[in-house]
């Protein structure tokens, strides 16, 4: 297991290093004048050329690519994300504040997706090919086909405008998270229902299950000990991939629902060419994805030890 963990850690380090370099390189070579964009965002007015040059020097944009990269990556390795080029404040406190709105939204969306998909998939597989099965597949397909932003607007029109049950904008109270979380959760449920349904049906068709039935093993024990772990493997994969969907969807939904968060933070940073802030968001997202993938690899080995045999 130690050897496996070291291998997974080495791969994670390579991914993070590549992400950091690619992010810096893409932003460095982006078209336009970042110093002018920072000046306009900082002063909200036309500024003389000497002020733009002063900002260019302060932001380190006059240095060469490798010198600027080393000046950024060095403090980053110690956990220092630097200061905003626009506001001059430290990025980490603002990033933590933004994440405190986005992460609960993503987790709430995932919880809603699981709460809807698990019972729906179980009901659908009671009688494969029946009307419940076909209805569940149809609902899942419809949910997957609806864009997140359009579904969010529909929910706003229904529950906020027409019925007046839920607030549509802001994040002042816990109730404000309901509509964006429901929007994310319905999209997650659509994907998980189809995957979980397929996994359950495939697990129930395994050739060794009739032997357990002939030995007198109860159906509940078979479902719990053999069907559930087999069906859980693809679901774990999808949940890991859905995290990317949740964070991506949160970026759009935070704009639609006028919520603070990483999405709003990133959009504002991109529009003002605040490179340190953009890089901080990308690095944090990459760390989250890498950690989730490491966790998924470990869960794989718990659900099915055969998956890690080639690493032994």
C-alpha positions as CSV (number, residue, x, y, z in Angstrom):
1,X,0.0,0.0,0.0
2,X,2.9,2.4,0.7
3,X,4.3,1.7,-2.8
4,X,0.9,2.5,-4.2
5,X,0.5,5.7,-2.3
6,X,4.0,6.8,-3.4
7,X,3.1,6.1,-7.0
8,X,-0.2,8.0,-6.8
9,X,1.5,10.9,-5.0
10,X,4.2,11.1,-7.7
11,X,1.5,11.2,-10.4
12,X,-0.4,13.9,-8.5
13,X,2.8,16.0,-8.2
14,X,3.4,15.8,-11.9
15,X,-0.2,16.9,-12.7
16,X,0.0,19.8,-10.3
17,X,3.3,20.9,-11.7
18,X,2.0,20.7,-15.3
19,X,-1.1,22.6,-14.3
20,X,0.8,25.4,-12.6
21,X,3.2,25.8,-15.6
22,X,0.4,25.7,-18.2
23,X,-1.7,28.2,-16.3
24,X,1.1,30.7,-16.0
25,X,2.2,30.3,-19.6
26,X,-1.3,30.7,-21.0
27,X,-1.9,33.9,-18.9
28,X,1.5,35.3,-19.7
29,X,1.0,34.9,-23.5
30,X,-2.7,36.0,-23.5
31,X,-3.4,38.8,-26.0
32,X,-3.9,42.4,-24.8
33,X,-2.1,44.6,-22.4
34,X,-2.6,43.3,-18.8
35,X,-1.0,46.4,-17.3
36,X,-3.6,48.6,-19.0
37,X,-6.5,46.3,-17.9
38,X,-5.2,46.4,-14.3
39,X,-5.0,50.2,-14.4
40,X,-8.5,50.6,-15.8
41,X,-9.9,48.2,-13.1
42,X,-7.9,49.9,-10.3
43,X,-8.7,53.5,-11.2
44,X,-11.9,53.1,-13.3
45,X,-10.8,55.8,-15.7
46,X,-8.3,56.5,-18.4
47,X,-4.8,56.7,-17.0
48,X,-1.6,58.2,-18.4
49,X,1.0,56.0,-20.0
50,X,3.5,56.6,-17.1
51,X,0.9,55.1,-14.6
52,X,0.5,52.1,-16.8
53,X,4.3,51.6,-16.9
54,X,4.5,51.9,-13.1
55,X,1.8,49.2,-12.8
56,X,3.7,47.0,-15.3
57,X,6.8,47.2,-13.1
58,X,4.9,46.6,-9.9
59,X,3.2,43.5,-11.3
60,X,6.5,42.1,-12.6
61,X,5.3,42.2,-16.2
62,X,8.6,43.8,-17.4
63,X,10.5,40.7,-16.3
64,X,11.2,37.8,-18.6
65,X,8.9,34.7,-18.7
66,X,11.2,32.5,-16.7
67,X,12.1,35.2,-14.1
68,X,8.4,35.9,-13.6
69,X,7.6,32.2,-13.3
70,X,10.2,31.6,-10.7
71,X,9.1,34.7,-8.7
72,X,5.6,33.3,-8.7
73,X,6.2,29.6,-8.2
74,X,8.7,30.0,-5.3
75,X,6.3,31.6,-2.8
76,X,3.4,29.4,-4.1
77,X,5.4,26.3,-2.9
78,X,5.2,27.7,0.6
79,X,1.5,28.4,0.4
80,X,1.8,32.1,-0.5
81,X,-0.6,33.0,-3.3
82,X,0.6,36.6,-3.4
83,X,-1.4,39.8,-3.6
84,X,-4.0,40.9,-6.1
85,X,-2.7,43.1,-8.9
86,X,-5.9,45.2,-8.8
87,X,-6.7,45.6,-5.1
88,X,-3.3,44.9,-3.5
89,X,-4.9,42.7,-0.9
90,X,-3.6,39.2,-0.1
91,X,-5.4,36.7,-2.3
92,X,-5.7,33.8,0.2
93,X,-8.3,35.4,2.5
94,X,-10.5,36.5,-0.4
95,X,-10.1,33.1,-1.9
96,X,-11.2,31.4,1.3
97,X,-14.2,33.7,1.6
98,X,-15.3,32.9,-2.0
99,X,-14.8,29.1,-1.4
100,X,-17.0,29.3,1.7
101,X,-19.9,30.0,-0.7
102,X,-19.0,27.6,-3.5
103,X,-18.1,24.4,-1.6
104,X,-21.4,24.2,0.4
105,X,-23.3,24.8,-2.9
106,X,-21.4,22.0,-4.6
107,X,-21.8,19.6,-1.7
108,X,-25.5,20.4,-1.5
109,X,-25.9,19.7,-5.2
110,X,-24.1,16.4,-4.9
111,X,-26.3,15.4,-1.9
112,X,-29.5,16.2,-3.8
113,X,-28.2,14.2,-6.8
114,X,-27.4,11.2,-4.7
115,X,-30.7,11.5,-2.8
116,X,-32.6,11.4,-6.1
117,X,-30.5,9.0,-8.2
118,X,-30.1,6.1,-5.7
119,X,-33.8,5.4,-5.0
120,X,-34.7,6.1,-8.6
121,X,-32.2,3.6,-9.9
122,X,-33.2,1.0,-7.4
123,X,-36.9,1.4,-8.4
124,X,-36.0,1.3,-12.1
125,X,-34.1,-2.0,-11.7
126,X,-36.9,-3.8,-9.9
127,X,-38.4,-4.7,-13.2
128,X,-36.0,-4.0,-16.1
129,X,-37.9,-2.9,-19.2
130,X,-41.1,-2.1,-17.3
131,X,-42.8,1.2,-17.3
132,X,-41.0,2.4,-14.1
133,X,-37.6,1.5,-15.8
134,X,-38.5,3.3,-19.0
135,X,-39.8,6.3,-17.1
136,X,-36.7,6.6,-15.0
137,X,-34.5,6.4,-18.1
138,X,-36.6,9.0,-19.8
139,X,-36.3,11.4,-16.8
140,X,-32.6,10.8,-16.6
141,X,-32.1,11.5,-20.3
142,X,-34.2,14.6,-20.1
143,X,-32.2,15.9,-17.2
144,X,-28.9,15.3,-18.9
145,X,-30.1,17.1,-22.1
146,X,-31.2,20.3,-20.3
147,X,-28.4,22.9,-20.0
148,X,-27.7,23.9,-16.4
149,X,-28.1,27.6,-17.0
150,X,-31.5,27.1,-18.7
151,X,-32.7,24.8,-15.9
152,X,-31.7,27.5,-13.4
153,X,-33.7,30.1,-15.2
154,X,-36.7,27.8,-15.4
155,X,-36.5,27.2,-11.6
156,X,-36.2,30.9,-11.0
157,X,-39.3,31.6,-13.1
158,X,-41.3,28.9,-11.4
159,X,-40.3,29.0,-7.7
160,X,-39.2,32.7,-7.4
161,X,-41.3,34.6,-9.9
162,X,-44.5,32.6,-10.3
163,X,-44.9,30.9,-6.9
164,X,-42.8,33.2,-4.8
165,X,-41.6,30.4,-2.5
166,X,-37.9,30.8,-2.8
167,X,-35.4,33.7,-3.3
168,X,-33.6,33.9,-6.6
169,X,-30.7,36.2,-6.0
170,X,-28.0,36.5,-3.4
171,X,-26.7,34.4,-0.5
172,X,-27.9,36.2,2.6
173,X,-29.7,33.3,4.2
174,X,-29.5,29.5,4.0
175,X,-32.7,29.5,1.9
176,X,-30.8,31.2,-0.9
177,X,-28.9,28.1,-1.6
178,X,-31.9,26.0,-2.4
179,X,-32.5,26.9,-6.0
180,X,-28.9,26.8,-7.2
181,X,-28.3,23.6,-5.3
182,X,-31.4,22.0,-6.8
183,X,-30.3,23.1,-10.3
184,X,-26.9,21.4,-9.7
185,X,-28.5,18.3,-8.1
186,X,-30.9,17.6,-10.9
187,X,-28.0,17.5,-13.4
188,X,-26.0,15.2,-11.1
189,X,-29.0,12.9,-10.6
190,X,-29.5,12.5,-14.3
191,X,-26.0,11.2,-14.8
192,X,-25.9,9.0,-11.7
193,X,-29.2,7.4,-12.3
194,X,-28.2,6.0,-15.7
195,X,-24.8,4.9,-14.4
196,X,-26.2,3.3,-11.3
197,X,-29.0,1.6,-13.1
198,X,-26.5,0.1,-15.6
199,X,-24.1,-1.0,-12.8
200,X,-26.9,-2.7,-10.9
201,X,-28.2,-4.6,-13.9
202,X,-24.7,-5.7,-14.9
203,X,-23.9,-6.8,-11.4
204,X,-27.1,-8.9,-11.2
205,X,-26.1,-10.7,-14.5
206,X,-22.8,-12.0,-13.1
207,X,-22.4,-15.7,-13.8
208,X,-21.5,-16.6,-10.2
209,X,-24.7,-15.3,-8.6
210,X,-26.9,-18.4,-9.4
211,X,-24.4,-20.5,-7.4
212,X,-24.9,-18.4,-4.3
213,X,-28.7,-18.7,-4.7
214,X,-28.4,-22.5,-4.9
215,X,-26.4,-22.5,-1.7
216,X,-29.3,-20.8,0.0
217,X,-27.8,-17.2,0.3
218,X,-30.7,-14.8,0.7
219,X,-31.4,-12.2,-2.0
220,X,-30.7,-9.4,0.5
221,X,-27.3,-10.8,1.3
222,X,-26.4,-11.2,-2.4
223,X,-27.5,-7.6,-3.1
224,X,-25.5,-6.2,-0.2
225,X,-22.3,-8.3,-0.5
226,X,-22.0,-8.7,-4.2
227,X,-24.3,-6.5,-6.3
228,X,-23.8,-3.3,-4.3
229,X,-20.0,-3.2,-4.4
230,X,-19.9,-4.1,-8.1
231,X,-22.4,-1.4,-9.0
232,X,-20.6,1.1,-6.8
233,X,-17.3,1.1,-8.8
234,X,-18.6,3.0,-11.8
235,X,-20.7,5.3,-9.5
236,X,-17.6,6.3,-7.6
237,X,-15.9,7.2,-11.0
238,X,-18.9,9.3,-12.0
239,X,-19.0,11.1,-8.6
240,X,-15.4,12.1,-9.1
241,X,-16.2,13.4,-12.6
242,X,-19.3,15.1,-11.3
243,X,-17.1,17.2,-9.0
244,X,-15.8,18.9,-12.1
245,X,-19.3,19.4,-13.4
246,X,-20.4,20.9,-10.0
247,X,-17.6,23.4,-9.9
248,X,-18.0,24.3,-13.5
249,X,-21.8,24.6,-13.1
250,X,-21.2,26.7,-9.9
251,X,-19.3,29.2,-12.0
252,X,-22.3,29.7,-14.3
253,X,-24.9,29.5,-11.5
254,X,-23.2,32.0,-9.3
255,X,-23.6,34.5,-12.1
256,X,-27.2,33.6,-12.8
257,X,-28.2,33.6,-9.1
258,X,-26.0,36.6,-8.3
259,X,-24.2,34.6,-5.6
260,X,-20.7,35.3,-4.3
261,X,-18.2,32.5,-4.7
262,X,-15.3,31.1,-6.7
263,X,-17.2,31.6,-10.0
264,X,-17.8,35.3,-9.4
265,X,-14.2,35.7,-8.0
266,X,-12.8,34.0,-11.1
267,X,-14.9,36.0,-13.6
268,X,-13.9,39.3,-11.9
269,X,-10.3,38.3,-11.9
270,X,-10.3,37.4,-15.6
271,X,-12.1,40.6,-16.6
272,X,-9.5,42.7,-14.8
273,X,-6.6,40.6,-15.9
274,X,-5.7,39.9,-12.2
275,X,-3.3,37.2,-13.0
276,X,-2.3,36.2,-9.4
277,X,-6.0,35.8,-8.6
278,X,-6.8,33.7,-11.7
279,X,-3.7,31.5,-11.0
280,X,-4.8,31.0,-7.4
281,X,-8.3,29.7,-8.4
282,X,-6.9,27.4,-11.0
283,X,-4.3,25.9,-8.6
284,X,-6.9,25.4,-5.8
285,X,-9.2,23.7,-8.3
286,X,-6.4,21.5,-9.5
287,X,-5.5,20.5,-6.0
288,X,-9.1,19.6,-5.3
289,X,-9.4,17.4,-8.4
290,X,-6.1,15.6,-7.6
291,X,-7.1,14.9,-4.1
292,X,-10.5,13.6,-5.2
293,X,-8.9,11.3,-7.8
294,X,-6.5,10.0,-5.1
295,X,-9.5,9.3,-2.9
296,X,-11.3,7.6,-5.7
297,X,-8.2,5.3,-6.4
298,X,-8.2,4.3,-2.7
299,X,-11.9,3.6,-2.7
300,X,-11.5,1.5,-5.8
301,X,-9.1,-0.7,-3.9
302,X,-11.5,-1.1,-1.0
303,X,-14.4,-2.0,-3.2
304,X,-12.5,-4.3,-5.5
305,X,-8.9,-5.3,-4.4
306,X,-8.3,-6.7,-7.9
307,X,-8.0,-3.2,-9.3
308,X,-4.7,-2.6,-7.5
309,X,-3.1,-6.0,-8.2
310,X,-0.9,-4.7,-11.0
311,X,0.6,-2.1,-8.6
312,X,1.7,-4.6,-6.1
